[in-house]
Structure formats: C-alpha cells, structure tokens
Amino acid sequence: MLFRGIVNLSGRSTALDQPYWYVGISFAILAIVSLFFQKKNSK
C-alpha cells in the first residue's frame, strides 16, 4: 500500500522517518474527515 511505499522510501535513516510519518498520518486524518463530512451531507 501507499504507507508501505512511504516507509520503504525513507529507508534506514530515522531522520527522514519523522516527516514521512506526519504526512501519512495527516493523509489518514484527511480521508477520515472527508468521509465524515460526506456522511453528514448525505443525511
């Protein structure tokens, strides 16, 4: 999946790991929020 690809891109360097995690988490939050709003609008 996309998340695995991001982790693979960062490789062994932990310094680059942090930003990638933030990007992945922010994308997940955005997806959940958009789904939430779609459900609210449909009702």
CHARMM internal coordinates of N, CA and C (Angstrom, degrees):
IC EDIT
DIST 1 N 1 CA 1.4614
DIST 1 CA 1 C 1.5291
ANGL 1 N 1 CA 1 C 110.81
DIST 1 C 2 N 1.3205
ANGL 1 CA 1 C 2 N 116.22
DIHE 1 N 1 CA 1 C 2 N 178.70
DIST 2 N 2 CA 1.4707
ANGL 1 C 2 N 2 CA 121.28
DIHE 1 CA 1 C 2 N 2 CA -178.46
DIST 2 CA 2 C 1.5182
ANGL 2 N 2 CA 2 C 110.98
DIHE 1 C 2 N 2 CA 2 C -60.33
DIST 2 C 3 N 1.3532
ANGL 2 CA 2 C 3 N 115.81
DIHE 2 N 2 CA 2 C 3 N -40.78
DIST 3 N 3 CA 1.4638
ANGL 2 C 3 N 3 CA 120.08
DIHE 2 CA 2 C 3 N 3 CA -177.03
DIST 3 CA 3 C 1.5215
ANGL 3 N 3 CA 3 C 110.91
DIHE 2 C 3 N 3 CA 3 C -61.77
DIST 3 C 4 N 1.3428
ANGL 3 CA 3 C 4 N 116.70
DIHE 3 N 3 CA 3 C 4 N -41.75
DIST 4 N 4 CA 1.4637
ANGL 3 C 4 N 4 CA 120.77
DIHE 3 CA 3 C 4 N 4 CA 179.69
DIST 4 CA 4 C 1.5305
ANGL 4 N 4 CA 4 C 110.11
DIHE 3 C 4 N 4 CA 4 C -64.53
DIST 4 C 5 N 1.3235
ANGL 4 CA 4 C 5 N 116.05
DIHE 4 N 4 CA 4 C 5 N -39.11
DIST 5 N 5 CA 1.4611
ANGL 4 C 5 N 5 CA 120.27
DIHE 4 CA 4 C 5 N 5 CA 178.60
DIST 5 CA 5 C 1.5210
ANGL 5 N 5 CA 5 C 111.53
DIHE 4 C 5 N 5 CA 5 C -62.53
DIST 5 C 6 N 1.3311
ANGL 5 CA 5 C 6 N 116.28
DIHE 5 N 5 CA 5 C 6 N -40.95
DIST 6 N 6 CA 1.4716
ANGL 5 C 6 N 6 CA 120.64
DIHE 5 CA 5 C 6 N 6 CA 178.93
DIST 6 CA 6 C 1.5239
ANGL 6 N 6 CA 6 C 109.50
DIHE 5 C 6 N 6 CA 6 C -63.12
DIST 6 C 7 N 1.3354
ANGL 6 CA 6 C 7 N 116.80
DIHE 6 N 6 CA 6 C 7 N -43.99
DIST 7 N 7 CA 1.4672
ANGL 6 C 7 N 7 CA 120.96
DIHE 6 CA 6 C 7 N 7 CA -179.37
DIST 7 CA 7 C 1.5278
ANGL 7 N 7 CA 7 C 109.65
DIHE 6 C 7 N 7 CA 7 C -63.92
DIST 7 C 8 N 1.3452
ANGL 7 CA 7 C 8 N 116.50
DIHE 7 N 7 CA 7 C 8 N -40.34
DIST 8 N 8 CA 1.4640
ANGL 7 C 8 N 8 CA 120.16
DIHE 7 CA 7 C 8 N 8 CA 179.98
DIST 8 CA 8 C 1.5291
ANGL 8 N 8 CA 8 C 110.79
DIHE 7 C 8 N 8 CA 8 C -66.23
DIST 8 C 9 N 1.3266
ANGL 8 CA 8 C 9 N 117.65
DIHE 8 N 8 CA 8 C 9 N -37.60
DIST 9 N 9 CA 1.4652
ANGL 8 C 9 N 9 CA 121.78
DIHE 8 CA 8 C 9 N 9 CA 179.68
DIST 9 CA 9 C 1.5235
ANGL 9 N 9 CA 9 C 110.81
DIHE 8 C 9 N 9 CA 9 C -61.56
DIST 9 C 10 N 1.3399
ANGL 9 CA 9 C 10 N 115.91
DIHE 9 N 9 CA 9 C 10 N -41.25
DIST 10 N 10 CA 1.4663
ANGL 9 C 10 N 10 CA 119.86
DIHE 9 CA 9 C 10 N 10 CA -178.32
DIST 10 CA 10 C 1.5212
ANGL 10 N 10 CA 10 C 110.57
DIHE 9 C 10 N 10 CA 10 C -66.70
DIST 10 C 11 N 1.3373
ANGL 10 CA 10 C 11 N 116.70
DIHE 10 N 10 CA 10 C 11 N -30.11
DIST 11 N 11 CA 1.4645
ANGL 10 C 11 N 11 CA 120.45
DIHE 10 CA 10 C 11 N 11 CA 176.80
DIST 11 CA 11 C 1.5159
ANGL 11 N 11 CA 11 C 112.53
DIHE 10 C 11 N 11 CA 11 C 69.22
DIST 11 C 12 N 1.3430
ANGL 11 CA 11 C 12 N 116.52
DIHE 11 N 11 CA 11 C 12 N -141.91
DIST 12 N 12 CA 1.4658
ANGL 11 C 12 N 12 CA 121.13
DIHE 11 CA 11 C 12 N 12 CA -175.61
DIST 12 CA 12 C 1.5282
ANGL 12 N 12 CA 12 C 112.12
DIHE 11 C 12 N 12 CA 12 C -84.92
DIST 12 C 13 N 1.3294
ANGL 12 CA 12 C 13 N 117.29
DIHE 12 N 12 CA 12 C 13 N -20.68
DIST 13 N 13 CA 1.4690
ANGL 12 C 13 N 13 CA 120.45
DIHE 12 CA 12 C 13 N 13 CA -174.79
DIST 13 CA 13 C 1.5269
ANGL 13 N 13 CA 13 C 110.35
DIHE 12 C 13 N 13 CA 13 C -69.59
DIST 13 C 14 N 1.3299
ANGL 13 CA 13 C 14 N 116.29
DIHE 13 N 13 CA 13 C 14 N 119.31
DIST 14 N 14 CA 1.4646
ANGL 13 C 14 N 14 CA 120.99
DIHE 13 CA 13 C 14 N 14 CA -179.45
DIST 14 CA 14 C 1.5303
ANGL 14 N 14 CA 14 C 110.51
DIHE 13 C 14 N 14 CA 14 C -79.48
DIST 14 C 15 N 1.3385
ANGL 14 CA 14 C 15 N 116.98
DIHE 14 N 14 CA 14 C 15 N -20.79
DIST 15 N 15 CA 1.4646
ANGL 14 C 15 N 15 CA 120.89
DIHE 14 CA 14 C 15 N 15 CA 179.95
DIST 15 CA 15 C 1.5342
ANGL 15 N 15 CA 15 C 109.72
DIHE 14 C 15 N 15 CA 15 C -64.38
DIST 15 C 16 N 1.3456
ANGL 15 CA 15 C 16 N 116.47
DIHE 15 N 15 CA 15 C 16 N -37.31
DIST 16 N 16 CA 1.4619
ANGL 15 C 16 N 16 CA 120.74
DIHE 15 CA 15 C 16 N 16 CA 179.41
DIST 16 CA 16 C 1.5244
ANGL 16 N 16 CA 16 C 111.39
DIHE 15 C 16 N 16 CA 16 C -83.67
DIST 16 C 17 N 1.3420
ANGL 16 CA 16 C 17 N 116.49
DIHE 16 N 16 CA 16 C 17 N -14.91
DIST 17 N 17 CA 1.4607
ANGL 16 C 17 N 17 CA 120.66
DIHE 16 CA 16 C 17 N 17 CA -176.51
DIST 17 CA 17 C 1.5267
ANGL 17 N 17 CA 17 C 111.92
DIHE 16 C 17 N 17 CA 17 C -61.95
DIST 17 C 18 N 1.3282
ANGL 17 CA 17 C 18 N 116.72
DIHE 17 N 17 CA 17 C 18 N -42.50
DIST 18 N 18 CA 1.4634
ANGL 17 C 18 N 18 CA 120.95
DIHE 17 CA 17 C 18 N 18 CA -173.25
DIST 18 CA 18 C 1.5365
ANGL 18 N 18 CA 18 C 113.20
DIHE 17 C 18 N 18 CA 18 C -57.95
DIST 18 C 19 N 1.3327
ANGL 18 CA 18 C 19 N 119.96
DIHE 18 N 18 CA 18 C 19 N -54.28
DIST 19 N 19 CA 1.4738
ANGL 18 C 19 N 19 CA 120.44
DIHE 18 CA 18 C 19 N 19 CA -178.53
DIST 19 CA 19 C 1.5210
ANGL 19 N 19 CA 19 C 112.02
DIHE 18 C 19 N 19 CA 19 C -57.92
DIST 19 C 20 N 1.3421
ANGL 19 CA 19 C 20 N 117.21
DIHE 19 N 19 CA 19 C 20 N -39.68
DIST 20 N 20 CA 1.4659
ANGL 19 C 20 N 20 CA 120.46
DIHE 19 CA 19 C 20 N 20 CA -179.13
DIST 20 CA 20 C 1.5231
ANGL 20 N 20 CA 20 C 110.59
DIHE 19 C 20 N 20 CA 20 C -63.45
DIST 20 C 21 N 1.3335
ANGL 20 CA 20 C 21 N 116.74
DIHE 20 N 20 CA 20 C 21 N -39.67
DIST 21 N 21 CA 1.4676
ANGL 20 C 21 N 21 CA 120.59
DIHE 20 CA 20 C 21 N 21 CA 178.25
DIST 21 CA 21 C 1.5212
ANGL 21 N 21 CA 21 C 109.87
DIHE 20 C 21 N 21 CA 21 C -63.03
DIST 21 C 22 N 1.3364
ANGL 21 CA 21 C 22 N 117.15
DIHE 21 N 21 CA 21 C 22 N -43.71
DIST 22 N 22 CA 1.4688
ANGL 21 C 22 N 22 CA 120.35
DIHE 21 CA 21 C 22 N 22 CA -179.99
DIST 22 CA 22 C 1.5303
ANGL 22 N 22 CA 22 C 110.84
DIHE 21 C 22 N 22 CA 22 C -61.62
DIST 22 C 23 N 1.3327
ANGL 22 CA 22 C 23 N 115.96
DIHE 22 N 22 CA 22 C 23 N -41.17
DIST 23 N 23 CA 1.4703
ANGL 22 C 23 N 23 CA 120.22
DIHE 22 CA 22 C 23 N 23 CA 179.40
DIST 23 CA 23 C 1.5251
ANGL 23 N 23 CA 23 C 110.02
DIHE 22 C 23 N 23 CA 23 C -63.51
DIST 23 C 24 N 1.3327
ANGL 23 CA 23 C 24 N 116.34
DIHE 23 N 23 CA 23 C 24 N -45.24
DIST 24 N 24 CA 1.4659
ANGL 23 C 24 N 24 CA 120.43
DIHE 23 CA 23 C 24 N 24 CA -179.46
DIST 24 CA 24 C 1.5186
ANGL 24 N 24 CA 24 C 111.77
DIHE 23 C 24 N 24 CA 24 C -62.71
DIST 24 C 25 N 1.3376
ANGL 24 CA 24 C 25 N 116.13
DIHE 24 N 24 CA 24 C 25 N -44.09
DIST 25 N 25 CA 1.4661
ANGL 24 C 25 N 25 CA 120.65
DIHE 24 CA 24 C 25 N 25 CA -179.36
DIST 25 CA 25 C 1.5299
ANGL 25 N 25 CA 25 C 110.21
DIHE 24 C 25 N 25 CA 25 C -65.94
DIST 25 C 26 N 1.3315
ANGL 25 CA 25 C 26 N 116.61
DIHE 25 N 25 CA 25 C 26 N -42.08
DIST 26 N 26 CA 1.4680
ANGL 25 C 26 N 26 CA 119.74
DIHE 25 CA 25 C 26 N 26 CA -179.36
DIST 26 CA 26 C 1.5299
ANGL 26 N 26 CA 26 C 110.58
DIHE 25 C 26 N 26 CA 26 C -63.93
DIST 26 C 27 N 1.3548
ANGL 26 CA 26 C 27 N 116.86
DIHE 26 N 26 CA 26 C 27 N -38.84
DIST 27 N 27 CA 1.4651
ANGL 26 C 27 N 27 CA 120.44
DIHE 26 CA 26 C 27 N 27 CA 177.29
DIST 27 CA 27 C 1.5204
ANGL 27 N 27 CA 27 C 110.62
DIHE 26 C 27 N 27 CA 27 C -63.10
DIST 27 C 28 N 1.3491
ANGL 27 CA 27 C 28 N 116.59
DIHE 27 N 27 CA 27 C 28 N -42.10
DIST 28 N 28 CA 1.4686
ANGL 27 C 28 N 28 CA 121.12
DIHE 27 CA 27 C 28 N 28 CA 179.92
DIST 28 CA 28 C 1.5270
ANGL 28 N 28 CA 28 C 110.16
DIHE 27 C 28 N 28 CA 28 C -63.01
DIST 28 C 29 N 1.3356
ANGL 28 CA 28 C 29 N 116.77
DIHE 28 N 28 CA 28 C 29 N -43.37
DIST 29 N 29 CA 1.4699
ANGL 28 C 29 N 29 CA 121.19
DIHE 28 CA 28 C 29 N 29 CA 179.82
DIST 29 CA 29 C 1.5349
ANGL 29 N 29 CA 29 C 109.85
DIHE 28 C 29 N 29 CA 29 C -63.74
DIST 29 C 30 N 1.3309
ANGL 29 CA 29 C 30 N 116.50
DIHE 29 N 29 CA 29 C 30 N -42.90
DIST 30 N 30 CA 1.4644
ANGL 29 C 30 N 30 CA 120.51
DIHE 29 CA 29 C 30 N 30 CA 179.22
DIST 30 CA 30 C 1.5256
ANGL 30 N 30 CA 30 C 110.67
DIHE 29 C 30 N 30 CA 30 C -60.32
DIST 30 C 31 N 1.3343
ANGL 30 CA 30 C 31 N 116.87
DIHE 30 N 30 CA 30 C 31 N -43.15
DIST 31 N 31 CA 1.4641
ANGL 30 C 31 N 31 CA 121.31
DIHE 30 CA 30 C 31 N 31 CA -179.65
DIST 31 CA 31 C 1.5258
ANGL 31 N 31 CA 31 C 110.56
DIHE 30 C 31 N 31 CA 31 C -62.74
DIST 31 C 32 N 1.3420
ANGL 31 CA 31 C 32 N 116.75
DIHE 31 N 31 CA 31 C 32 N -44.21
DIST 32 N 32 CA 1.4693
ANGL 31 C 32 N 32 CA 121.34
DIHE 31 CA 31 C 32 N 32 CA -179.32
DIST 32 CA 32 C 1.5311
ANGL 32 N 32 CA 32 C 110.02
DIHE 31 C 32 N 32 CA 32 C -64.82
DIST 32 C 33 N 1.3404
ANGL 32 CA 32 C 33 N 116.35
DIHE 32 N 32 CA 32 C 33 N -43.51
DIST 33 N 33 CA 1.4688
ANGL 32 C 33 N 33 CA 120.62
DIHE 32 CA 32 C 33 N 33 CA -179.19
DIST 33 CA 33 C 1.5268
ANGL 33 N 33 CA 33 C 110.31
DIHE 32 C 33 N 33 CA 33 C -63.95
DIST 33 C 34 N 1.3334
ANGL 33 CA 33 C 34 N 117.56
DIHE 33 N 33 CA 33 C 34 N -43.23
DIST 34 N 34 CA 1.4637
ANGL 33 C 34 N 34 CA 121.01
DIHE 33 CA 33 C 34 N 34 CA -179.53
DIST 34 CA 34 C 1.5272
ANGL 34 N 34 CA 34 C 110.57
DIHE 33 C 34 N 34 CA 34 C -63.65
DIST 34 C 35 N 1.3435
ANGL 34 CA 34 C 35 N 116.67
DIHE 34 N 34 CA 34 C 35 N -40.48
DIST 35 N 35 CA 1.4649
ANGL 34 C 35 N 35 CA 120.47
DIHE 34 CA 34 C 35 N 35 CA 177.26
DIST 35 CA 35 C 1.5261
ANGL 35 N 35 CA 35 C 110.17
DIHE 34 C 35 N 35 CA 35 C -62.81
DIST 35 C 36 N 1.3234
ANGL 35 CA 35 C 36 N 116.11
DIHE 35 N 35 CA 35 C 36 N -41.76
DIST 36 N 36 CA 1.4687
ANGL 35 C 36 N 36 CA 121.76
DIHE 35 CA 35 C 36 N 36 CA -179.59
DIST 36 CA 36 C 1.5289
ANGL 36 N 36 CA 36 C 110.36
DIHE 35 C 36 N 36 CA 36 C -60.52
DIST 36 C 37 N 1.3416
ANGL 36 CA 36 C 37 N 116.39
DIHE 36 N 36 CA 36 C 37 N -45.66
DIST 37 N 37 CA 1.4645
ANGL 36 C 37 N 37 CA 120.65
DIHE 36 CA 36 C 37 N 37 CA -178.96
DIST 37 CA 37 C 1.5264
ANGL 37 N 37 CA 37 C 110.87
DIHE 36 C 37 N 37 CA 37 C -67.19
DIST 37 C 38 N 1.3396
ANGL 37 CA 37 C 38 N 117.25
DIHE 37 N 37 CA 37 C 38 N -37.07
DIST 38 N 38 CA 1.4641
ANGL 37 C 38 N 38 CA 120.99
DIHE 37 CA 37 C 38 N 38 CA 178.57
DIST 38 CA 38 C 1.5257
ANGL 38 N 38 CA 38 C 110.34
DIHE 37 C 38 N 38 CA 38 C -62.30
DIST 38 C 39 N 1.3337
ANGL 38 CA 38 C 39 N 116.67
DIHE 38 N 38 CA 38 C 39 N -41.74
DIST 39 N 39 CA 1.4674
ANGL 38 C 39 N 39 CA 120.61
DIHE 38 CA 38 C 39 N 39 CA 179.29
DIST 39 CA 39 C 1.5275
ANGL 39 N 39 CA 39 C 110.53
DIHE 38 C 39 N 39 CA 39 C -65.71
DIST 39 C 40 N 1.3366
ANGL 39 CA 39 C 40 N 116.78
DIHE 39 N 39 CA 39 C 40 N -39.66
DIST 40 N 40 CA 1.4695
ANGL 39 C 40 N 40 CA 120.90
DIHE 39 CA 39 C 40 N 40 CA -179.70
DIST 40 CA 40 C 1.5279
ANGL 40 N 40 CA 40 C 110.39
DIHE 39 C 40 N 40 CA 40 C -66.61
DIST 40 C 41 N 1.3300
ANGL 40 CA 40 C 41 N 117.08
DIHE 40 N 40 CA 40 C 41 N -39.86
DIST 41 N 41 CA 1.4639
ANGL 40 C 41 N 41 CA 120.90
DIHE 40 CA 40 C 41 N 41 CA -177.60
DIST 41 CA 41 C 1.5248
ANGL 41 N 41 CA 41 C 111.43
DIHE 40 C 41 N 41 CA 41 C -70.42
DIST 41 C 42 N 1.3374
ANGL 41 CA 41 C 42 N 117.37
DIHE 41 N 41 CA 41 C 42 N -33.19
DIST 42 N 42 CA 1.4633
ANGL 41 C 42 N 42 CA 120.70
DIHE 41 CA 41 C 42 N 42 CA -176.59
DIST 42 CA 42 C 1.5301
ANGL 42 N 42 CA 42 C 111.24
DIHE 41 C 42 N 42 CA 42 C -70.79
DIST 42 C 43 N 1.3346
ANGL 42 CA 42 C 43 N 117.10
DIHE 42 N 42 CA 42 C 43 N -27.21
DIST 43 N 43 CA 1.4795
ANGL 42 C 43 N 43 CA 119.94
DIHE 42 CA 42 C 43 N 43 CA -176.73
DIST 43 CA 43 C 1.5233
ANGL 43 N 43 CA 43 C 112.26
DIHE 42 C 43 N 43 CA 43 C -77.61
END
COOR INIT
IC SEED 1 N 1 CA 1 C
IC BUILD
